[in-house]
Amino acid sequence: MICINSVAQLRIIKKFVFHTKNIALCKNHVLRILPSAGASYNSVCGLHSCPILLKRRKTMEERKLPKAYEVNQKSKGEIVDIWRNITMAELANVLQKDLDYVNDLFLGKVQGKHTPITDIKELHNAIRRSGRRMRIIGKVVETKEKTEEKDALPRPPAQKSELKPRPPIITVMGHVDHGKTTLLDSLRNSRVVDQEFGGITQHVGAFSVKLESGAEVTFLDTPGHAAFSAMRARGANLTDIIVLVVAADDGVMEQTVECIKMAKNAHVPILVAINKIDSPKADTENAEQMLLQHGIQVERLGGDIQAIHISALKKINLDQLTEALALQAELLEVGSDPTGPVEAVVVDSRIDPHRGRLCTMVVQRGTLKKGIVLVADTVMAKVRLMRDAQGHLLSEVKPGYPAEVEGWRELPSAGELVLQVESEKRAKAVIKFREDQKEMEKQEVDKVAILAKAEQHQLLYKERLELRRRSGRFRLRNQGPRKPESTPQDDTPTLHLLIKSDVDGTLEAILETLSTYNYPECQMDIVSYGVGAVTENDIELAATFKAIIYTFNVTCPPTLQQKAEAESVQIKHLNVIYKLVDTIKEDMNSTLPPKQVESLLGEAKVLQQFFINEGRKSVPIAGCRCEKGILKKSMQYRIIRNDLVIHEVKHPIVNASFKERS
């Protein structure tokens, strides 16, 4: 039996068979040859035209198994990641081969190991010659191991043998108008209190004082107003000793309690100065008892805290206070390392119209000299000049002394740590690293908000999906009214304001006070804020947003004042913080629309209704009795029945004689 596949094959077979009549074509093109006298059976049956007949037939179990098709997969090369404009050297690193091998892949068409390969097709062919496949990705940024830390950090604490004596830093704290600045004026024979507007301190002062005993100390004068809590907190963290000033006539007040808490949190020793003992209403025993209620136990009441009774205005017992301060400083054994890089703390910063950006700082470690490079947060400075509180030039500033430094590129924030670096290049690297860190922190915060919103959206989607499956619908109908295509405008009145302050610390206090505002009927929008005088850009910005410029201890040149008047921009000059807050309140009230307030003048009871004729019309008349207040013709009347208004009338005719008869 021969298996053939077509009629053409059958014709070929007939040529080799003697008796064609013995050939029969069966189903599926199987040729059956019958034996004849001229051919033996074996010779005919040994003829095969297809190799399929030589295969082993499948069993029944094998036929029932599912058919499995085996496809010979083409071998693929390794995938390598490359990027556009890759160089020969970079490609050699990716392929882990030498440059000669890579040069042979390009057939010598690319020369130079730093030459970028711009032709993608040529690059693809070279990768195929290496037996690999390529995948285009973004350029890989190599992260080399850092030999040094990008950020500038303070040095480890110095050994006790390296410490040298330094002046103690003493912070004077207390309630407003208790005599803190007057006490410092008496100690250094100055009149700083006359320079403050309103008789209250609104800045942090840092200056060195030489006592009568010969010891030198550094004083920090902090404001006592409630708005300057951040300034007091910085003073408490920076100081070695806190002098708590308490007025003998007022006793312990709100800011006094706040200062006590700050001192305890900072673990700083306290020395109490009970001031104004010359006042007719002075009661020192009551002040000490009030201090005891807040955890301050003076020596007279069995405690370990010194309390000196003084009068800062008349300089009474100031020598006892200075002796107590010198003794306390000697017991603390304050010291610092004057060698090595400088470490300091920013007390305050401001912009001078003639000297530029200035920063008052207290040196804590190292010696500050002219020409060194400083970094505070994300700003830098190359020290140009150094001055003391009296304006005298200084050649160097040792630990424990304050100084006003010139040469800052931008204003540092109050309370920032100042560190010395080797060069301006190093300072820029530190600033770049810190800015990147802040950006990463901001991204982490945004990521948390995005994930929370996505989770909320996913929960809503699953709820709608479950509802859709239960209802058997492909799409749910929109629930509720159709959403508007445009966002409706908010008609809430808004006060736009622009703040300019003289120093950074005061600006911080103003913004902290304004952040407590929460009144939904009128919004507050702080367009901009900054330190320094009013500029032309400020006026243009205020004109754009129709904002009011509030200046605090800042002057405005006459030319800019004329431009502001031409642009219809209001500039309000203020120098006391509580007056600034009151002015903002008044302006906010003026932006609110007037409210209609009903005032009840009188009440009457309807006794009878009758009609009178006026021409051809019949007019109803209500006979009433006045039971409360008074009725006037110019007022508006409202008729109420069962707590429902059934009629309102303006300027009715009131007949007093009829009212009296009723």
Secondary structure, DSSP 8 states (H G I E B T S, - for coil): -EE-SSHHHHHHHHHT-S-GGGEEE-GGGEEEE---TTS-HHHHHT--S-GGGGS----HHHHHS------------EEEEE-TTEEHHHHHHHHT--HHHHHHHTTT---STT-EE--HHHHHHHHHHTTEEEEE----------SS-SS--------GGG-EE---EEEEEESTTSSHHHHHHHHHT--GGGGSGGGS--S-EEEEEE-TTS-EEEEEE---SGGGHHHHHHHHHH-SEEEEEEETTTBS-HHHHHHHHHHHHHT--EEEEEE-TTSTT--HHHHHHHHHHTT--BGGGT-SB-EEE-BTTTTBSHHHHHHHHHHHHHHHT-EE--SSS-EEEEEEEEEETTTEEEEEEEEEES-EETT-EEEETTEEEEEEEEE-TT--B-SEE-TT-EEEEEEESS---TT-EEEEES-HHHHHHHHHHHHHHHHHHHHHHHHHHHHHHHHHHHHHHHHHHHHHHHHT-SS----SS---SS-------EEEEEEEESBHHHHHHHHHHHTT---TTSEEEEEEEEESS--HHHHHHHHHHT-EEEEES----HHHHHHHHHTT--EEEE-SHHHHHHHHHHHHHHHS---------EEEEEEEEEEEEETTEEEEEEEEEEEEE---TTSEEEEEETTEEEEEEES----HHHHHH-
